[in-house]
């Protein structure tokens, strides 16, 4: 039930706070269980995050977490908006890499800068990940309006010149909005 922290991580917290310090395997900064899943966390301050990304160390650390853990998390302690890197940053490439990591299943989060704040945030994350249906729970309560059941092809009717009849015919022919939007002009 404890959060396992590498000996250099969250130094102001101890067992009374639910943190056990060990020399963690493969230098993963933090480990905890969320239900049946092992979660690995790589913690970085903004400047260290950028430096590790530029030096490709972060890619290696992420790969290790993906191999060793069920869920990999990169926790940026603070915000990248205030990072003052010691060398120029290709921000466009950084954000594309972050999107790539997320597509690979890595959670990239900005967490509080303090040890206690980071622990509180990760505890909330643990509860979310341990829930029976994390995606549904993450979306629960985010919008007060109910999502109406929509008929297939409703999105096509939002495109000027495509009415209800054309929408139905396109859906009958192509079976999905994605296939309609990706079809060649001649097929349409």
PyMOL commands that set and color helices and strands:
alter all, ss='L'
color gray80, all
select helices_A, chain A and resi 15-17+25-27+46-54+57-68+80-82+91-103+115-130+134-139+156-158+164-174+177-181
alter helices_A, ss='H'
color red, helices_A
select strands_A, chain A and resi 3-6+19-22+30-34+37-45+71-77+106-111
alter strands_A, ss='S'
color yellow, strands_A
deselect
rebuild
show_as cartoon
